[in-house]
Amino acid sequence: MKTIPAPAFSTLSGLFAAALLAVPLSAQAPAASRIDRHALVSRQNITVHQADPLQTVAVGNGHFAFNADVTGLQSFPEFYEKTMPIGILSDWGWHSFPNPRGYSLEKFKLTCFPKYGRQVCDPYIPTDNPKKVSDSMLTEEARYLRSNPHRFGLGQIGLVMTKADGSAATLSDLHNIEQELDLWTGLLTSNFELEGVPVHVETAAHPDRDEVAVRVESPLIAAGRLKLRVRFSYPSGSWGPDYEDWDHPDAHQTTLVRHGTTGATFHRVLDSMRYDVRAAWSAGATLRQPGKHSFLLSGASKSSSLELVAWFSPKPLQSAPDRASAVFGASQSGWKQFWMSGGAIDFSGTDDPRARELERRVVLSQYITRVHSASSLPPQETGLVLNSWYGKFHMEMYWWHVAHFALWGRPQLLERSMDSLVASLPQAREAAERQGYKGAKWQKMMGPDWQESPSWVGPMLVWEQPHPIHLAELLYRDEPNRKTLERYKSLVLETAEYMASFLEWDASRKQYVLGPGIAAADEGHLDFSRNLNPTMELGYWRWGIETAQKWRERLGLQRDKNWDHILQNMAPLPVRDGVYPVQELPESRGASWMATWLYGVIAADDVDQDVMRRTLDRVAAPRLRRPQATVTWGLAMIAMCAARMGEPDTAVNLLAGKYEKNPFGSSGYAYRDSQTPAYFPASGGWLSAVAMMAAGWDGGPKTPAPGFPKDWKVRYEGLKPMP
């Protein structure tokens, strides 16, 4: 395979260096050509011509997201409030309601399961049927611990417009809507007309600061019929899209501190949470306060333009925000740097309509995961769009959110949250000790305090445990040096130590077993006290411990003898009726779709190829028959298995086939269901699968793009092979 070095660009000229990576090209691509990344990205620009409650757009930087409607702002939130809310979320915006009863996980009554002579205890909520339990059925204590802390909306910035007769303009009064999100620059441009009068809005977020800039141009400004509104709510603490409470103005405080005639700070107090919004606006504009937490900014007399920059921060801000032009410029250069670095893949040479759709999904998924998932904390399943699970993150989904950053040659975006895992090791050690084990235990549903939330399934899941090891391995493959080893040494070795101690020695069968007192990843086998040796978890456990042994060797340490004894004596992967079932006990029939992880995401050395092929065939067939209306990370996982098994057409069909009702909407968000209409594990999964199918995998074919059909013309740069 030929390699072509990337050209260097001078930062002094306003351009950024492209990734200095070896660039693999498929055999079909001209040897000396480079992908025109601007053309690749720009042909997927998001265009909007009418309001859709399931298709909002966002600007942001991974830590902070500004979700907008067709005006480019948050002007008509009621249209989206039950589906895709238009608000402002961040990775630091967490709130807890007062806790006069002192509820805490330390005081919460844990549920214990017998396991080989010991009691293993977790904040599990006993129930006859976990699938039918809702938060409303819980005790007050359990509800509090599940819903606190929760993410909250930092505020809203929108237009207030009036018609010629003085009545308030509604969304239905807007005509000739022309909105475009320029992916290459991150600039959102929105045009529309109100009673024939044009309105032009530009919106952008700063790439490094939690700052948004707005520029509005319209004759309606001078006429006094268009103003900018800034308003603030109290947190609702709800699960889902309605994370803002506008009905309790006395429960929070907004203090306005003016800075001359063109700026102010909105100091916010929500119980123990405090944050500031430092704002600056164009000369001649005036700010007034018509309500307790509502502010209106009017343009200067006879002016047809109005600018506002708002800088959000959990700490007091001593300096003024950037000028709007500076934020727009920073957005342009920041997004250009993003697109010119790391990987790219171009399917434009392939006539197959699946190729065009897959390219669209890939480009848009890169944009939205950069905005919503490149956080210093593991992302929540719906990113910075809406509050699924109160905004808390799920560790079993962590791999799906972020692994693609390493595979696409952007490891620094993965390192943001991986470093937070290293910092949270004390809490992970406490979780392991609570169960009576060594090392660090990664819990299921957590917030920024890294404490497990009481749940009726979550505490029983274990498939998240090896994720930090896999992600650290991806980072090491990107930079295989001592610095990387030392950076994640404790994370890898302490995670493996818990995994090793969690396994039990069954003297009667002379094997180490996984369980009982666990839930398989499919969450369908509810007798946790009997669940034994779930197939996916058992194979992933082996892979994780063996990989940790390799880290010991790289660090110059001896292999752990106990770990080697475990590896040599682990229970074999269960096989039933010629396929891999969900678990060994209780006996389950049928092929397990989760088992495809073992020869998709990883290549477990104990996988039987014939058994896996039958398993793949049975789990893929029903998913290939029905049109795609919803998607999850599961399709990406099965596609990766199909690629490894030499079935590229199956892999492509899983990723871009039968999309009559396209689950990847015009804004790029992957639709799972009404509760999770923007499902980021699917977006990340598609990116990981495509990277693997293009760059290949360890031990795979040496041909370019081995995971794609041979007649496809695939050009790619900067993508990394899967282990």
N, C-alpha and C positions, 0 to 999 in steps of 0.2 A: 504494500500500500504506500502510495507516495505521500509525502508531507510537504507542506508549504508554510514557511514562517509568516506570521502576521506582520504587517508593516507597523512601524511605530509612529505615533502622532505626537506632536508637541502640545503639552498642556498649556503652554503660553499662548498658543493660537486659539485656545478655547475648545480644542478637541481633546479627546482622551485616548489613552493607549488601548489598542485592541489587545485581547488576550494573547500573550506570547506563547501559544500552545502549538504543538504539532497538530496539523489540521488534516484529518483523514477525509478523503474524498472517495465517493463510490466509483466503481469502474466506468460508469456511464458518464461521469462529469469530465469536462476538458481538464487536462492535467494542470494547466496554469491558471485556471479561473478561480476566483473567489466569489462567494455568495454576495450578491448585492443586498446587504442587510436592510438598508433603508427601503428598498423596493419590497423585500419580503415582509417587513413589518407593516409598512404603510398600506399595502393592499388589504390589510385586515382592520383598518381603522373602523371604529364603531360609529355608525351613523344612526340617528333616531329621527323619525318623522311624526311619531305620535306617542302619547303617554301609554306605558304598559306597566301595570302594578308589579310585574315580575322582572322588569328590566330597568334597573337604575344603573347609573355609571358612577365611578369613583375616581378621585385623585388622592394620592397619598404616598407614603414612603416606607411602609412595613410596620412602623410604630404607630401611625396616625392615618386615619382615612376619613375623607370628606365625601359622603355619599350624596349624590345630587339627582334632582328630577330634570324634566325637560327644559327648565329655565337655567340649568347649570348651577342652581343653588338649591335651597331647601324651602321653596316657596309654597308648595302644596302638599305638606306632609300627610294630611288626612287621606289622600288618594293611595298612599303606600303603607300606611301604618299597620295594616294587618298582614302584609306580605313581605316587602323589601323596604324597610324603613329608611327614610333619608335623614340621617343624623351624622354625628361626629363621634367616632370611637377611637380609643387609643389603647396601647398596652399598659399604660400607667393609670388609666381612669377606673379605679376600683373603689367601691363604697360598701360599707356594712351598716345595717340598721343598728340602733342602740341595742345593747344586750344586757338588760337589767338582771336577768336570771343567771347570767354567767355561763351560758351554754358553751361547751368546748368539747373537742374530740377526746381530750384526756378524761372527761367526766362521762362521756357517752357510754352507754351500756353496750359492750361488744357482744357479738354472737360467736360462739366457739364451736368448732367441729372436731370430732376425734380423728386423729391421724397417727396411726402406728404408735400408740401409747402416749401421745401428747395431745394437748388441746391447742388448736390454731385459731386465734381470735381476730376478728376484723369488724369494722363498723358496717356489718351486713344487717339489713332490715329483714327479718323473717317474714315470709309470706307464702301462701299456698300456690300462688301463680304470679311470679315476678313480671310476666308480660302484661298483666292487667292492673298493676299497681300504678297509682298516680300520686303526685306530690300532695294533693288534697287529702289523701287517705293517711298521711303520716302524722305523727305526733308533732306538737309545736316545736319541740327540741330538734327533731330530725329535719323538719322543714327549714328551721333557722340555719342549721349547719349546712344543709344542701344549697341554700340560696344566698348565703353570705360567705365571703364577699362576692359581689357581683359587679360586672361592668356597668357603667352608666354613660349616658350621652352627655358630651361636653357642652352642647348647645346647638343652636340652629341659626343659620344665616340665610335669609331669603328675601324675595321681593314682595313688597306690598304695593299693589297697583289698583287704581280706580278707573272706572269707565267715565265717559264724558258726562253721564248723568249723575255722577257722584257715587254710584254704587260700587261695591267691591268687585274686582275682577276675579273670576273663577278659572279653573283649569280649562273648562270648555270654551272660554272666551279667547283662548290663544289659537291662532291660526298660522298656517305656513311655517310649521315648526321644522327647523333645519339644525340639528345638533350633530356635532362631530367631536369625537375624542381622538386626537392625534396621538397614536401610541408612541411614535418616535420622540415626541417632545413632552408628553404628559399634559398637553394643553387641551382644555375642554372649551369648545366654542359653541355657543347656543344662540340661535336666531329665531325670532318669532314675531308675530304682529298682534297687537291689541287694537281692535277697531281700525285696522289699516295702518296703524302707527308702528314702525319697526322698533325692535328692541334687540340689542346685541350685548351678549354677556361673555366674558372670558374668565376662566377659573383655572387655578393651578395650585399645587402644593409644593412646598420646599422639599428637596430631597434629604436634607439633614436636620431640619428643624420642624417642629409641629406647627406649621405656619401655612395659612391659606391666603391667597390673594384673589381679589375680585375686581374686575373692571366692567362697568356698565355704561353703555352709550345708547341714548334714546331721546327724542324730543319730549317724551313724557316726563323727563327729569325736570326740565325748565318749567314745564306746565304744572309741576307739583303733584303729578299723578303717579309717580314712581319713586319709591323710597326703599332703602335697605333696612331690613329688620334683623336685629340681633336679640335672641331670647334664650332663656335658660329654664330648665325643668328640674324637678326632683327625681331621683331614681325610683323606678317602679318596683325593682327587685323581681320582675316577672321573668318567666321562661318564655323566650320568643321575641317577636318583633316589637312589642309595646314596652320598650325598656325606659320610656320617659313618662313621668307622672306630672301632668299639668294642673292637677286639681288640688294640690296642697301647697299653695304659695307661701304659707307661713312656716313650712317645715325646713326652709333653706333661706340663705341670705345671698344677695348680690349687692356689693358696695361699689359704687362708681367713683373712681379717682381720676380727675381730669388732668391731662398733661397739655397745657396750652389750649389752642383752639382746634388742633388737628389730631388729637390723640387722647386716649384714656385707658385705664386699667379696670377691668371688671374683676373684682376680687370675690371669689365664690367660697361659701362655707356650706357644706352638706354634712351635718353631724361632725364626725372627726376628720372628714376629708376636706382639704383645702386646695384650691388651685387658682391660677390667674389666667386671664385672657388680656393680653396687651394689644390694643388696637390702634391703628393709624389710618387717617382718611385724607382725601384730597382737600386742598385749601379751599376755603369758602363754604364747605359743607357744615351742617349743624346737626348736633345730636341732642335729642330730647328723650324723656322717659315717660311714655304714656301709661305704663303699668309697672307692677312691682318688680318683675324680672324681664321686662320687655323694653327695647330701645329702638328708636327710629332715626335713621340717618338720611337727611335730605340734602340734595345737591345745592351748589351755589346758585345764586340768582342768575338766570339766563344761561346757565351751563347745561350742556347736553351730555355730560359725562360725570361719572362718580366712581371713585376707587376706594377700596377698603382692604386692609391687611389685618389679619387676626392671628396672633401667636399664642398658642395654648401651652401651659407649663404647670407641672405640679409644684414648682418652686417659684418664689417671687422673681419677677423679671425686672432688672434694673435698666436695661437698654430698650430702645424703641425697636419696633419691628422693621424689617426691610421695606424698602419701597416696592410697590407692586411690580414695577419693571424688573427689579432685581429678583423677585420670586419667580417671575415668568422665565427670566434668563437662567436661573439656577435649575428650574424644572427642565428646560430644554437641554442644558449641558449634562445634567444628571441622568436623564433618560437615554441620551445618546451614549453616554458612558456605559450604561447598563446593556444596551443592545449591541454595542461594539465589543463588549467583553463576553467571555464564556462561549457557550455553544450556539449553533444555529442549524436549522435543517430546512431544506427547500425541496418541495415536491412538485414544483411548477412544470417540470419536464414530463410528468406523468398525466395521461389523459383520464385515467380512472377517476370518477367523481368522488370516490372515497378519499383519494389523495388530496383533493381540494378541501374537503371537509376536515380531514385530519390536520392539514396545515393551519386552517383557521382555528381549530381547537388548541393547537400547540402554541400559536402566537398569542392568542388571547389568554390562555392559561398562564403563560409567562408573565404577562402584564398584571393579571389580577392576583397571582400569588406573590409577586413583588410588592404590591400595594397592601395586601391583607395578611400575608403569612410570613413575611421576613421580619419577625418581631424578636425582641429579647426574651420573650416567653414562648413556650409552645403555643401555637394558634388554637383558637376554638374552632369547632368543626365548620362554623359559618363565618370564620374570619372576623373582620371588622365591619361586617354588614349588619348582623342582628345577633341577639343574645340567645343562642341555643345553649341549654344547660347553664343559664345565668351568666354566660360569658366564660365559664371555666373550660379548661382544656382537658382533653382525654389522651392519656399517654399511649393507649393502644393505637390511636390515630396519628401519633407524632411522626412515625416513619413516613406515612403517606403525605403529610403536609410538607416535609422539608428535605427528604432524601434527594429529590431532583436537583436541589441547588448544587450539591456536590457533583452529580452526574452531568450537569450542564455547565460545569467549569466555573461556578460561582460559590465556592466553599465559604467565603466570608459571610454570606447570608445565612448559612447553616450554623456557622460558629456563634452567631449572636445568641441563639437559644441554647446551643450546646454548652456554652459557658455558664448559662444560668443553671443548667443541670449540675455542673461541677459545684457551683456555689450552694446548691440545695442538698448536697450530700449529707449534711447533718440531719435533715429531716428524713431523708431516705434511710439513714442508719437507724433512726428512732423507729421507723415503720417496721424494719426488719426485727429489731429487738423486741417490739411489741408482740410479735409472733413467736419469739424465741429462736430466731435465726441469726446468722452472721451476715456481714456485708450490708449492701444497700438495696432496699426494696422500692421499686417504682410503682406508685399507686395509680389508680385509674382516673378518677375525676378530681381535679385539683384547681385551685386558684393561685394567686401570687404568694400565698403563705405556704404552698406545697403540702397542704394537709388534705387527706382523703375526705371526700364527701360521703356521708352515709348513703347507701344505695341498696337496692334489692338484687342487683347482679354485679355491679361494678367491682366491689371488693373481692369477688371470687375470680375475676379474670386474671390470667397470668401471661398472656401472649405478648404484653407490652414489655416484659422484663428484658429480653435481649436487645430491644431496639437501640439503646444507647451504645451497645457494643458494635452493632452493625453500622450505625451512623459514624462512630469514631473510626471504624475501619475505612469507610468511604473517604473521610478526611485524611487519613494516613496515606491512602493510595494517591491522593492529590498531592500531598507533601510528605513523602516517606522519609522523615528525618527525626532526629532526637527531640527536637522542639515539640513536634506533634505528639510523640510518645509521652513526654513529660506532661504536656498540657492535659491529656485525657487519661493518664495512667490510673489515677484513683477511680475515675468513672468506670473504666473497663474492668479493672480487677475487683473492685468492691461489688459491682453488679454481678460478676461471675461468682463471687464468693457466696452471695445470697442464693444464686441459682443452684450452686453445688450443695449448699446446706439444706435447701428446700426439698431436694430429691430425697426419697426414703429408700433404705436398703430392705428389700423383702427377702428375708432369709429362706423362706420356703421355695422361692423361685430363683434365688441367688442373682437378683437383678435390682438395679435402681429403678424406681418407678416414680411417676409424676402424679400426685394426688394421693388420697381424695381431698375434699375440701376445696375444690376448684371448679371453675366453669370453663368449658371449651369456648373458643372464639366465636362460634356460631350462636352462642347464648340460647340454644334451644333445648339443652338437657339440664333440667332444673333440679335434679336430685344431687346437689353438690356434695353431699356426704358420701356418695358412691362413685362419682366420676373419677375414672382412672385412665391415665395415659392417653390424653387427647393427641391425635396424630400430628397435627401441625405443631403444637407446642412441644411435643416430645422431640421432634426433629430439629426445631429451632433452638431448643435448649442445648442439644448436643452441639450444634453448629456454634452457638454462642460461647460455650465453655472451651471448645477447641480453638476458636479465634482468640479468646483471652489467653490461652496457653501460648499462642504465637506472639502475642504482645509481651508476655513474660520473656520469651526468648529474644525478641528484638531489644528488650530493655537490659539484656545481659543477665537475666535471672534464670534460675533452674525451673524446669517445668514443675508444676505443683503435683506431687505424687498422688494426693487424694483425687484431684481432678482427673488424672490419667486413669485411676482405678474406676472412676465413674464412667469415663468414656469407653473403657473396655468392657463395662458390664451393664450398660444401660439397656432397658427393655427395648426390644425391636419395635419398629413401626407396626402398628396393627394392620392386618390385611383381612378382609372379610368379603366373600363372594368375588374374589379376584380384583377388588378395588380397595383404595384407602378409605376407611370409614371415618366418622367424626372422632371416635375414641374406642378404646378397648372395652371398657365397662362403664355403665351398662351397655350391653350390646346394641349397636345401632346398625341399621341396614342402609344400603345406598352409598354412593360416592360422596366424599366430603369436598366441597369446593374450596374450603380453607386449606386442604392438603396440597393444593397447587402452589402454595407459597414455597413449599420445600423444593420445587424444581422450577421456580419462576423468579421470585425475589432472591432466593439463595439456591445453591446446588448442593443439597444435603448428600453426603457421601453414602448414606445408607438407603437411598431411594432405589427401588426396583423399577427399571425403565418400563417394563411391560405393564406393571401394575399402575404406574403413573399415567401411561398412555391411555389405559382403559378408564382411569379416573378422569382424566382430562376430557375424553370423548363424552363421557356421561354428564359432566357438569357443564360443558360448553354447549352441547346440543340444544337444550331448551332455551338458552340465552341467545342462540343464533337464530332460532325460529321466530321469536317475537320481535316486533319493532321496538326500537329504543324510545322510551318515553321518560324513563328515569335512569340514572346511573349512580353507581357507587364505585369505590376503589376496587371492589371485587372483580369487575370486568377487566380492569388493568392488570390485576394479579393473574387472572386466568390467561390473559393475552401474553404475559411474560412467560408463563409455562408453555403455551403453544409455540412461542418463538423458540424456546430451548428444545422443544420436542420436534423441531423441524416442520412446523405447520404455520408458515407466515400468513397464508390467506385467512386462516382461522383467527390469527392475532389481529389482523387488520379489520376483519369483520366485527370483532368484539369492540374495537376502538372507534370504528366509523361506519358501521353497517346498519342498514335498516333504520334510518333516523327520520322516518316520515313525520313524527312529532319530535322535533329535535330537542333533546334534553340539554344541549349546550346552547343557551339562548343567544340573542343578538349581542348581548353584553359580555358573553363568554362564560357566564356563571353556569355551573353544572347543577341541574335540578334533580334532587333526590325525592323529596316529597314536600307537602305543604308546610311542614314545620322546618325543613331545611332546604329552602329553595335555592340557596347558594352554598353548595357543598364542596368545600375545598379539598378534602381528602381525595375526591375524584379528580379534581384539577391536577393536584400533585401526582396522583397515580398515572394519569395519562402522560405527563412529562417524563416520569421515570421509565414507563414502558417504552416510549418512543426513543429515548436515549439509548436504552439497552438494545432495542431492535436495530438501531443504526450502528452504534459503536461496538456492539457485540458483548461477549461475556467470557469469563475465564474458561478455557477449555473448549470454546465454541469454534465454529468455522472461521477460517482466516480470511474469508471473502468479505468485501465491503457490504454494509447494511444486511447482515445475514438474517435479520428478523422480518424482512420485507419480501414480497413476491419478486421473483427474478426479473420480471418484465417492468418493474417500477424503476424509474430514474430518480434516484435519491442522492442528493448532495448534502453533505453535512460537515460541520467544522466544530472543533472544540468540545465534542461530547466524550464522556468517559465510559469505558466498559464497566459492566456490572461484575462483581465478584463471582 
